[in-house]
């Protein structure tokens, strides 16, 4: 089973740090196709776009993935 992780991290304009693990059920990559999870990811991405003030990040990545 291939594993995947996702996360949202940012700092609100009032200085409050936000961090949520948003991984799919059992970290299973096949669960990325679940319609409810797909909607959830769009909601979380919208949250980050609307509230992050260009801080932090939103990502979905295969376990062990690195751009280094």
Phi and psi in degrees as GROMACS dihedral restraints (atoms count N, CA, C in turn):
[ dihedral_restraints ]
;  ai    aj    ak    al  type     phi  dphi    fc
    3     4     5     6     1   -81.9    20    10
    4     5     6     7     1   135.4    20    10
    6     7     8     9     1  -105.6    20    10
    7     8     9    10     1   149.2    20    10
    9    10    11    12     1  -138.0    20    10
   10    11    12    13     1   147.6    20    10
   12    13    14    15     1  -126.1    20    10
   13    14    15    16     1   150.3    20    10
   15    16    17    18     1  -143.6    20    10
   16    17    18    19     1   155.4    20    10
   18    19    20    21     1  -160.9    20    10
   19    20    21    22     1   150.7    20    10
   21    22    23    24     1  -127.1    20    10
   22    23    24    25     1   131.8    20    10
   24    25    26    27     1  -141.1    20    10
   25    26    27    28     1   131.1    20    10
   27    28    29    30     1  -166.0    20    10
   28    29    30    31     1   172.8    20    10
   30    31    32    33     1  -118.3    20    10
   31    32    33    34     1   121.8    20    10
   33    34    35    36     1   -66.2    20    10
   34    35    36    37     1   162.5    20    10
   36    37    38    39     1   -60.1    20    10
   37    38    39    40     1   -24.3    20    10
   39    40    41    42     1   -86.3    20    10
   40    41    42    43     1     4.8    20    10
   42    43    44    45     1    93.3    20    10
   43    44    45    46     1    -2.8    20    10
   45    46    47    48     1   -72.9    20    10
   46    47    48    49     1   123.6    20    10
   48    49    50    51     1   -78.5    20    10
   49    50    51    52     1   138.9    20    10
   51    52    53    54     1  -120.4    20    10
   52    53    54    55     1   130.4    20    10
   54    55    56    57     1  -147.3    20    10
   55    56    57    58     1   121.3    20    10
   57    58    59    60     1  -136.9    20    10
   58    59    60    61     1   130.3    20    10
   60    61    62    63     1   -78.3    20    10
   61    62    63    64     1   130.4    20    10
   63    64    65    66     1  -124.6    20    10
   64    65    66    67     1    33.1    20    10
   66    67    68    69     1   -66.4    20    10
   67    68    69    70     1   150.6    20    10
   69    70    71    72     1   -70.1    20    10
   70    71    72    73     1   163.4    20    10
   72    73    74    75     1   -52.5    20    10
   73    74    75    76     1   130.3    20    10
   75    76    77    78     1    58.6    20    10
   76    77    78    79     1    16.2    20    10
   78    79    80    81     1    59.6    20    10
   79    80    81    82     1    17.5    20    10
   81    82    83    84     1   -81.7    20    10
   82    83    84    85     1   122.3    20    10
   84    85    86    87     1   -58.2    20    10
   85    86    87    88     1   -30.7    20    10
   87    88    89    90     1   -65.9    20    10
   88    89    90    91     1   -22.3    20    10
   90    91    92    93     1   -75.3    20    10
   91    92    93    94     1    -7.6    20    10
   93    94    95    96     1   -63.5    20    10
   94    95    96    97     1   -22.7    20    10
   96    97    98    99     1   -86.4    20    10
   97    98    99   100     1    -5.4    20    10
   99   100   101   102     1   -63.4    20    10
  100   101   102   103     1   124.9    20    10
  102   103   104   105     1   -56.9    20    10
  103   104   105   106     1   -38.3    20    10
  105   106   107   108     1   -68.2    20    10
  106   107   108   109     1   -39.7    20    10
  108   109   110   111     1   -67.2    20    10
  109   110   111   112     1   -39.3    20    10
  111   112   113   114     1   -59.0    20    10
  112   113   114   115     1   -45.9    20    10
  114   115   116   117     1   -62.1    20    10
  115   116   117   118     1   -41.5    20    10
  117   118   119   120     1   -59.9    20    10
  118   119   120   121     1   -44.4    20    10
  120   121   122   123     1   -61.2    20    10
  121   122   123   124     1   -40.3    20    10
  123   124   125   126     1   -64.5    20    10
  124   125   126   127     1   -39.1    20    10
  126   127   128   129     1   -63.2    20    10
  127   128   129   130     1   -44.1    20    10
  129   130   131   132     1   -66.9    20    10
  130   131   132   133     1   -40.3    20    10
  132   133   134   135     1   -62.1    20    10
  133   134   135   136     1   -43.6    20    10
  135   136   137   138     1   -60.2    20    10
  136   137   138   139     1   -40.7    20    10
  138   139   140   141     1   -57.7    20    10
  139   140   141   142     1   -48.4    20    10
  141   142   143   144     1   -63.5    20    10
  142   143   144   145     1   -45.6    20    10
  144   145   146   147     1   -61.4    20    10
  145   146   147   148     1   -37.9    20    10
  147   148   149   150     1   -84.6    20    10
  148   149   150   151     1   -24.9    20    10
  150   151   152   153     1  -121.8    20    10
  151   152   153   154     1    -6.7    20    10
  153   154   155   156     1   -81.1    20    10
  154   155   156   157     1   -16.7    20    10
  156   157   158   159     1    50.9    20    10
  157   158   159   160     1    38.0    20    10
  159   160   161   162     1    63.2    20    10
  160   161   162   163     1    30.9    20    10
  162   163   164   165     1  -111.1    20    10
  163   164   165   166     1   161.4    20    10
  165   166   167   168     1    64.9    20    10
  166   167   168   169     1  -142.5    20    10
  168   169   170   171     1  -172.1    20    10
  169   170   171   172     1   167.8    20    10
  171   172   173   174     1  -132.5    20    10
  172   173   174   175     1   127.0    20    10
  174   175   176   177     1  -145.9    20    10
  175   176   177   178     1   156.3    20    10
  177   178   179   180     1  -132.3    20    10
  178   179   180   181     1   124.8    20    10
  180   181   182   183     1  -148.8    20    10
  181   182   183   184     1   149.2    20    10
  183   184   185   186     1   -63.4    20    10
  184   185   186   187     1   140.3    20    10
  186   187   188   189     1   -54.3    20    10
  187   188   189   190     1   129.9    20    10
  189   190   191   192     1    88.3    20    10
  190   191   192   193     1    -4.9    20    10
  192   193   194   195     1   -65.3    20    10
  193   194   195   196     1   138.3    20    10
  195   196   197   198     1  -147.1    20    10
  196   197   198   199     1   141.7    20    10
  198   199   200   201     1   -96.1    20    10
  199   200   201   202     1     2.7    20    10
